[in-house]
């Protein structure tokens, strides 16, 4: 969570990283590689998820995505 919104640009790769606290969960079971959101004005926003090298705590694209992204256009 950021104190201020951040701008993300089209066709640029970003790495989202989080430290989650709390009881065990299913760690993003049945995660999606691509999420497309269509707004009421018919514009589309597409998020594509890739595996990230490094300390991924045994997660993958399908198991362990960030649980929620809140955005506006």
N, C-alpha and C positions, 0 to 999 in steps of 0.2 A: 504494500500500500504506500502510495506516495503522498506527501503533504500537498503537492500541487499536481494537476494533470500533466502528463508528458505527451509530446507530439510524436507519433510514429508515422513514418513515411512509407508510401507504397513501394513494393519490390525491394525492401531492405530487410535483412535477417536480424532478429533481435533474440537475445537469450533471456528468458524469464527464470528467475531463481528464487526459491522461497524456503524458509525454515518453518516447518509446520509443527505445532505443539498440540498435544491432546492425546486422546485414546487412539489405539490402532484403528485403521479403517481398511477399506478395500483398495486404497492407493490408486484410485483412478481407473478401476477395472472397467473395461469396455470403452476406453478412451477413443477419440476420433483423430485420424490423421489430418482431416480437413473439416473446418466448420465454416459454413457460408450463412451470413445473416442478410436477409433482404428487408430493407426499411419500407415503411409505408409509401415513401416517395419512389420506390422501385430501384433505389441505388443498392448495390451489393457490397458487402465487406467480407473478405475471405481471410481466415486465419489458417495457415498450414503449419503443422508441427513436425519437427525433425528430431531425431536422436541427437543429443549433445554429448560430445566426449568429455571425460572428466568424472568428477564425483557425482554419479547419478543415483547412488544408493540402490542400485539394482532395478531401477525403473526403466521403462521403454516408452515408445510412442503410445502403445495401447494401455500400458499400466503405469500411471504416475504423472499424468498431466496436471498442470495448475488447475485447481477446481473451478475457478470462475474468473472471467475477464470482463470488466465493466468498461464500456467505451461509449463515446458519442462521436458523431460525424458532423 
